[in-house]
């Protein structure tokens, strides 16, 4: 594989009080070219802005990887009513911490992306939906939004001090702290002040979203990529990353990858999509911690599944799901496991997380998640039998959107995580279970 165009570690001092870290103010942001992309976008027709983003093949950085420009194109024509942008900064996927860095240090980059998206899609209200546990980060975003109002970026005068007559308001909305709030329709329900129960689709948010009005839901990192695409163009953006090897939209651009686990230098790295797990770990993260051997990698949040010991060369791009039996790339924030990791305990811990975070609306998810956790807990302590292992795979394979039994993908995350761990490390599970008792028919001869 060719050397990536870009891979660098983003400085991440210890998370603490806001006073301990430098936050880029709006004046500093403008001095370094900030909001120039917004000015350029406002000089373009909204449809042309959407075309540039579509041509760049920017794909969603929140987990699903859906093409951003295509999503923007789903909106119906304006009808005089309100139209919304929901900015997903819930970031509750275990192992994922890259959006936090963006809002903590460079919030105006995200706000500029929000303003451009509102112009391109003719949206008049943006809700910045932030994870409930991000208390200090919420203060940073709130202050940045106020700066943007003070400088005429948002407000009743129109975007960028009235350069266009589209009036955009931006509000911070704090999450209730549940994992399910990160699902786009659960997020919409939470913004409306309701319990974050995902909605049945269709209708999709672009048609009926917040308050049943047209709504675009974009991740923080996705919107942060938009200003550079507008100023530098789609062709520039596609010099980074890689084309698809299976005939799908490409994996273009750089990607923030929050690396955690058993590496020498964990942190957030900006890399070209397509970098291999091995290169990321050994060239940029200082190798495996303590010189131990690599064993497994959860490449994009625990819901995507696991890469096995023979998949160290796996490329971190949007084709990873089809090539390595995963649900997808997800957030591209790898969790690295060394040779001493107990994969049975990993599976049980993940099942516990999803059991606790299921909203309970769908029976297969509510009941199946509990059964998966109980079965894996029994296997972990050595009380399981071989039939428990078979039952674990059967339950996992019968819950989720992909088999069509649930409304949202939470059950799929549980399903793929458990199935891939069991299938790729089955010997560890078999070593912990006892043989199932084979019934003997009365009177049968040997």
Buried (B, 14 or more C-beta within 10 A) or exposed (E): EEEBEBBEBBEBEEEEEBEEBEBBBBEEBEEEEBBBBBBBBBEBEBEEBBBBBBBBBBBBBBBBBBBBBBBBBEBEEBEEEBBBBBBBBBBBBBBBBBBBBBBBBBBBBBBBBBBBBBBBBBBBBBBBBBBBBBEBBBEBBBBBBBBBBEBBBBBEEBBBEEBBEBBBBBEBBBBEEBBBBBBBBBBBBBBEEEEBBBBEBEEBBBBBBBEEBBBBBBBBBBBBBBBBBBBBEBEEBBEBBBBBBEEBBBBBBBBBBBBBBBBEEBBBBBBBBBBBBBBBBBBBBEBBBEEBEBBBBBBBBBBBBBBBBEBBEBBBBBBBBEEBBBBBBBBBBBBBBBEEBBBBEBBBBBBBBBBEBBBEBBEBBBBBBBBBBBBBBBBBEEEBBBBBBEBBBEBBBEBBBBEEBBBBBBBBBBBBBBBBBBBBBEEBBEEBBEEEEEEEEEEEEE
